[in-house]
Amino acid sequence: MPRPITLFTGQWADLPFEEVARLAGEWGYDGLEIACWGDHLDVSRWDDADYVQSRKDILERNGLKVWAISNHLTGQAVCDDPIDARHRDILSDRVWGDGDAEGVRQRAAEDMKDTARMAAKLGVTQVNGFTGSSIWKAVAMFPPASDEFIAAGYRDFADRWNPILDVFEEQGVRFGLEVHPSEIAYDYWTAKATLEAIDRPGVFGFNFDPSHFVWQQLDYVAFVLDFADHIFHVHVKESITNLDGRNGVLGSHLPWANPRRGWTFVSTGHGAVRWEPLFRALNAIGYEGPTSVEWEDAGMDRLIGAKEAVGFVRALNEITPPGASFDSAFSTKA
């Protein structure tokens, strides 16, 4: 079959998993990228056969499959420094515990190992998520961050994630880091540095989401081509810039829908991503995995937009086959 179209349930975790599956099935999605929060998936129950079967049954009743699960929230706590009230708001009681920072990181790491085990029980070979970063706080490079300070951040990442990835490898599961601000890899060069730090080909790669490239003014097609062997999973999500001399790309600590922000997420197909060149690039690298809709448009009713997104992505998946007329799609420039 062509690349499956899935719905990432992370922005739907306020609804019961059964309800999200019903909606996605009625809208025509092929499957779900299941988030490991809300009541959607509890990875601590990976060895509970009845629980695992209950997730499979819900999918089957709604004509859906699963190719990937995602645990962004817990993964964020593995490397973050500081650990603070923001993490308390996104972590389970099990991972947060008494809130001691290093304890949180260690429990988050164990939870990520269980995520690999849960994926294997579901028959899934792909987990997506965040890793956190001890050096994101130095992104502005002031106070000045020495080369050693930055290098220590990459070592900390490798030291914390290699034991997790050992379990992933044992389970036959891959991890895809979503290249994203606040992560150890957030742009082109930090992605290269991250791969050099961990060096786990076939086990550690990227969940590619072009929306995080647009507002950083990065070439997302070039990223796909250059990191072809590391594109493990793809999100279909838009973003748009709104830079008028007052609005800045860093967002000004304003919520997504505030018009004073310099960038925001928008509904699929109406923003800045040039989707056809991007999908031609996916064809060129031979990507056959899911194209997963991640819904984050605070200005549009998700019950309308998520349904419309299926047709939009299906049309993209049916454009010019791999290799044909690709030279015209090498650049994101208009």
GIJOFEN-V742113 format. One record per pair of residues at least 24 apart in sequence whose ideal C-beta (glycine too) atoms are under 7 Angstrom apart, sorted by sequence separation. I is the first residue (numbers start at 1). J is the second residue. D is the distance in whole Angstrom. If there is no record, write none. Layout:
i: <I;I>
j: <J;J>
d: <D;D>
//
This chain:
i: <5;6;9;13;14;133;206;215;239;240;5;6;7;8;9;10;13;205;206;207;214;239;268;4;6;7;9;131;205;206;207;208;209;211;215;239;240;291;4;6;8;13;32;77;78;157;179;205;208;211;214;238;239;41;43;77;175;207;209;211;237;238;174;175;176;177;178;179;187;238;78;131;176;177;188;238;267;9;77;78;174;176;178;181;187;238;240;241;265;266;32;34;180;236;238;239;240;265;31;36;179;238;239;267;31;32;36;74;78;169;215;29;30;31;33;34;35;36;165;168;188;195;238;31;33;37;162;191;286;21;25;33;74;75;161;279;21;24;25;36;74;165;267;283;284;25;154;158;165;280;283;284;18;22;24;157;158;256;276;279;280;17;21;71;257;268;275;256;257;284;21;154;269;276;71;268;69;127;131;136;280;125;130;125;126;127;128;130;215;234;281;69;125;129;133;280;44;69;126;128;130;133;109;113;116;120;133;79;80;112;116;119;120;131;277;69;78;79;80;81;120;130;131;234;276;75;76;78;79;113;117;119;211;224;231;69;75;77;79;109;116;234;236;277;66;68;71;75;76;176;221;225;231;233;234;236;67;70;72;75;116;176;221;224;228;233;234;235;236;237;66;68;69;70;71;72;174;214;220;224;234;274;67;68;70;214;225;233;235;237;10;68;221;225;6;224;8;10;211;4;210;56;55;43;46;210;52;44;52;43;46;43;46;43;46;41;79;236;79;36;128;79;78;78;209;79;128;72;126;126;221;221;221;221;220;219;68;67;68;67;8;33;33;27;27;29;28;11;27;6;8;10;11;3;8;11;3;4;5;6;7;8;3;3;7;5;5;5;3;2;2>
j: <29;30;33;37;38;157;230;239;263;264;30;31;32;33;34;35;38;230;231;232;239;264;293;30;32;33;35;157;231;232;233;234;235;237;241;265;266;317;31;33;35;40;59;104;105;184;206;232;235;238;241;265;266;69;71;105;203;235;237;239;265;266;203;204;205;206;207;208;216;267;108;161;206;207;218;268;297;40;108;109;205;207;209;212;218;269;271;272;296;297;64;66;212;268;270;271;272;297;64;69;212;271;272;300;65;66;70;108;112;203;249;64;65;66;68;69;70;71;200;203;223;230;273;67;69;73;198;227;322;58;62;70;111;112;198;316;59;62;63;74;112;203;305;321;322;64;193;197;204;319;322;323;58;62;64;197;198;296;316;319;320;58;62;112;298;309;316;298;299;326;64;197;312;319;115;312;115;173;177;182;326;172;177;173;174;175;176;178;263;282;329;118;174;178;182;329;94;119;176;178;180;183;160;164;167;171;184;131;132;164;168;171;172;183;329;122;131;132;133;134;173;183;184;287;329;129;130;132;133;167;171;173;265;278;285;124;130;132;134;164;171;289;291;332;122;124;127;131;132;232;277;281;287;289;290;292;124;127;129;132;173;233;278;281;285;290;291;292;293;294;124;126;127;128;129;130;232;272;278;282;292;332;126;127;129;273;284;292;294;296;70;128;281;285;67;285;70;72;273;67;273;122;122;111;114;278;121;114;122;114;117;115;118;118;121;118;156;313;157;115;207;160;160;161;294;184;233;178;232;233;329;330;331;332;332;332;233;289;290;290;235;290;292;306;307;310;310;294;310;290;292;294;295;288;293;296;289;290;291;292;293;294;290;291;306;310;313;314;317;317;318>
d: <6;6;7;5;7;7;5;6;6;6;5;5;6;4;6;4;3;4;6;6;5;7;6;4;6;7;5;6;7;6;4;5;4;4;5;5;5;6;6;5;7;6;7;5;6;5;6;4;7;6;7;7;7;6;7;6;7;6;6;4;7;5;6;5;5;6;4;7;6;7;5;6;6;7;6;6;4;5;4;5;6;4;6;7;6;7;4;6;4;5;6;6;5;6;7;6;5;6;5;6;6;4;6;5;4;6;7;5;6;5;5;7;6;5;5;5;5;4;5;6;6;7;6;6;7;6;7;7;7;5;3;6;5;6;6;5;6;7;5;7;6;5;5;7;6;6;6;5;6;7;4;7;5;6;6;6;5;7;7;6;6;6;4;6;4;4;6;5;5;5;6;4;5;6;5;5;7;6;5;5;6;6;7;5;6;5;5;6;4;7;6;7;6;7;7;4;6;5;6;6;7;6;6;6;5;4;4;6;4;5;4;7;6;6;4;7;6;4;7;4;6;6;5;7;7;4;4;5;5;4;6;5;6;7;6;6;4;6;6;6;5;7;5;6;6;6;7;6;5;4;5;6;6;6;7;7;7;7;5;7;5;5;6;4;4;6;5;5;5;4;6;4;6;4;5;5;5;5;6;6;7;5;6;7;6;6;7;7;5;6;6;6;5;7;7;6;7;7;7;6;5;7;7;6;5;6;5;6;6;4;4;5;4;4;5;7;6;5;5;6;4;6;5;7;7;7;5;7;6;6;7;7;7;5;6;5;6;7;6;5;7;7;5;7;4;6;5;7;5;5;5;7;5;6;7;6;7;5;6;4;5;4;7;5;6;6;5;6;5;5;7>
//
